[in-house]
Amino acid sequence: MDVEKARALVEEVERRIGPIDPRHRAALLAVDRSEFVRPLDRARAWVDEPEVLDTPYGAGVATISAPHMYALGFAALDLGDGDRLLELGSGSGYGAALAAYVVGPAGFVTTVEVDPHLARLTLRNTALLPNVRVVHDDGLRRADLLARHSKCWLTFSIEEPPRSFLESLPEGGVLVAPVGPPHDQRLLRWIRRGSETSHQDLGAVRFVGARALIEDAPARG
């Protein structure tokens, strides 16, 4: 872990989006991003930009998001100690590792990935984190998982959340997702209060699009 480069990364993130929650800041400092990018990209691990992830199921279809996007997503969720987070789109496990640090031992992170190669990669990269579970599945079909988590966020864009999925958001639950076509995405936040689910537009973003489930030997934690 290059502490000086990690500090420089956090400073770059805060120049870009402003001051971030101290716990989220601590996570960015504690989790070694170079362990989650491709070996050939390790020199760029401490740059606030997305990086491509290799997968045998398509070129350029998966990325590890720029660090500032995790900070924005966690802020939108108000992610904190003791939360149960459902992450859809594991990538290489960097987001799950950051979230595991934020929620702490009293919290829990379930990360769901449609790509079996990336699910196995995430399983390896988070093997030492007892509060992370990795699931190979289509997360948007897993309303049962959403019902058991207070907070959920998507690391890929969708046209809109499936009604059955959104209706499974528990009381007080928060869902954050990038919505819209590739060049006109907005980060939306839904909050369930009683029988009503309100949503708020948090601004423009750009994420990779959703992919269909790839059936293969599943990785489950």
Secondary structure as UniProt FT lines:
FT   HELIX           3..17
FT   HELIX           22..30
FT   HELIX           33..35
FT   HELIX           39..44
FT   TURN            45..46
FT   STRAND          51..52
FT   TURN            56..57
FT   TURN            59..60
FT   STRAND          63..64
FT   HELIX           67..77
FT   TURN            81..82
FT   STRAND          84..88
FT   TURN            91..92
FT   HELIX           94..103
FT   TURN            105..106
FT   STRAND          108..113
FT   HELIX           116..125
FT   TURN            126..128
FT   TURN            130..131
FT   STRAND          132..136
FT   HELIX           139..141
FT   HELIX           143..146
FT   TURN            147..148
FT   STRAND          151..154
FT   STRAND          157..158
FT   HELIX           163..166
FT   TURN            167..168
FT   TURN            171..172
FT   STRAND          174..179
FT   TURN            182..183
FT   STRAND          185..193
FT   TURN            194..195
FT   STRAND          196..205
//
